[in-house]
Amino acid sequence: MNFGLALSVFALLFIAEFPDKTMIATVIMGSRSRPLPVWLGASCAFIVHMALACLAGRFLGLLPHRAVEALITVLFLGGAAYLFFVPEKKEIEEGEREAQPERPGAFVKVAATAFGVIFIGEFGDLTQIITANFVAKTHDILTVFLAASLAMVSVSALGTFGGSAMLRVVPLEKIRKGGALVLAGFGVYSLATLLF
């Protein structure tokens, strides 16, 4: 296992997912019902999405190298622009809409609801695109999958068990700007690799 790659994937996905609507949805669901089933359901959905993203990245890796580099550059820079320019208010509103009000029910029902909300909300998300890019660029599907899944499960745990308290300490806007800077750095690096 490439630990440098694993750390890069983990850090980037952690930062990119933290200000996302699905993380906000886990914060809301975790505050409205028992956190453990919310976390388990959300984590399972995130792991499924990381597997799908890795599979997509595997297919991207079959394209010509320069085409993949160009696509990766565009996606990293697009992700940075998204985090810079889409206001966090919009992400909060989408997260609140996705987190349905809690209905009394069993552990499995709460977990299944969390799985469904995250599974639907995460399709085509920035973290899926980043994960696919890492696989296409490195061809190390196992390392990327494990690091990406761990990052998403960790963010889900933070959101579910302590997200509302944490957002009072670290404003969402600062988290989004930090994530945007990291993505912009990867985009500039990818552009330099493409051009030189």
N, C-alpha and C positions, 0 to 999 in steps of 0.2 A: 504494500500500500504506500502511495506517495503522500506523506504527511504534510508536505508543503502545499500540495494541491488541495488536500482535505481541509486544511486550515483556511486557505483562500476561499474555497467554495462555502465553507461554513460561515465565515465572517461576512462575505458579500451577501449571501442569502439571508442571513440573520438581519443585517442592516436593511436590506431591500424589503423584507416582509414586515418588519416592525411597524412601519407607518401605513400598512396596507388595510384595505377595507375588511379583509377576512380576519386579520388580527383584531380589529376593532369589534367585529362580530363575536369573536371568542371572549373578549372582555365583557361585552354585554351579556352574552349567554351565561358566562361564568358567574356574573353578579346576580342573575335572575334564577339560577338553579344550582344544584350541587356541582361544584367544579370538576370533580373526578370524572363523571361520565361525559361532561362537555369536553374535557381534555382528551379522553380516550377516543371519542368519536371524531373530533377535529384532527387529532394526530393520525388516525387511520386514513382519513381523507387526504391529508397532506402527503402521506407516504405513497398512496396510490398515484397522486399527481406527480410526485417526483419520479416514480417508475415510468409513467407515461412520457414525462419530459426527457428522461434518459433514453427511452426508445426513440423518440423524435430526434434527439441529438445523434443517435447512432445512424439514422438515415441521413441527417444533414452531413455527417462525416463522410458519406459516400460521394458527395459532390466534389467538384474540383477545388483544390486548396484555396485558390484566390477568391473563388465565389463564396466559400465558407467564411474566409477572413473578412470580405466585404460585408456579408450579412451580419456577422458578429459585431463589426464596427458600428453598423447602422443601429442594431438593436441595443447595444450598450449606450450609444449616444441618445437614442430615442428614450430609453429608460431614464437616463439622467434628466432629459428635458421634461419628461412626465413628472418626475419627482420635484423638479424645480418649479414648474409652472402650473400644475394642477393643485389647487388649494386644498389644504388638509380638511377644510370644512366639508368639501365634497366627499372625501373619503369617509369622514365620520358619519355623514348622512347615509351613505351607501351601506356602511357597516351596521348602522342602527336598523335600516330597512331589512337587511339580511338576517339579523338576529330576531327571530320571531319571539313574541312574548311566551314565557314559559307556561306550559300547561302541566298541571300535576300529573305525574306518571312515574313509571318504574325507571330504574337505572338504564335499562336497554333502550327505552323510548327516548330519554334525554340524549343518550349517546348517539342513537340513530338520527335524531334531529340535528345534532351538531355535525355529524358526518355529512348529512344532506346539504346543510347550509354551506359548509366549507367546500364540499365536492362541487357544487354548482357554482359557487362564487369564485373559485380558484381557476376555472378553465381560462386558458389564454392569458393568465396573469404574468406579470413581470418576472416573478421568481421561476415560473416554468420556462420562460424564454431564456433566462440566464442559465438555468440548469442544462437545457438543451445545447446552448452555446458551449458550455464547459465540456460536455461530452464530445461535441463535434470537433472541438479544438484539441482536446487531449487524448481522446479515444480510450480514456480510463473510466469506463462506465461504472464499475463497482465502487471506486473511490468517490466519484461524484455522487452516485446514488446514496451511499452511506452518509457522506458529509451533508448533502442537501437535506436528506430526511432528518438527520439529527438537528440541523438548524431549524427546520420547520417545526419539529416536535418541541424544541426548546422555546421558540417564540410562542407557540401555542400554550405551553406551560406557564410562561410569564404572563401572557394575556389572560388566561383562564384563572390562575390562582392569585395574581396580584397586579393585573394590568391597570385597573382604575386608579389604584394608589400610585403606581409608577408614573402614569401620565400626568399626575399632579406635580411630580418632581421634575420630570424631563418633558418639556413641551413637545408635542408632535411635530411642530414646525421645524424644530432643531434636528430631530431625528430624520425627517424627510430631506432636509438640506444636506446633512451628513451623508445619507445614502446616495443623494444625487452627485455629490462630489466624488464618492468612491466609484460610481458607475461612469462618470465623466473621465476619471483617470484611466479606467480600463478601456474606455472608448478611444481616448487619445493614444494609449499604448497600442491598441489594435490597429488604429489608423497608421501609426508609425511603422508597425510591422508590415502592413499592407503596402505602404509606399516605398519602404526602403529595403 
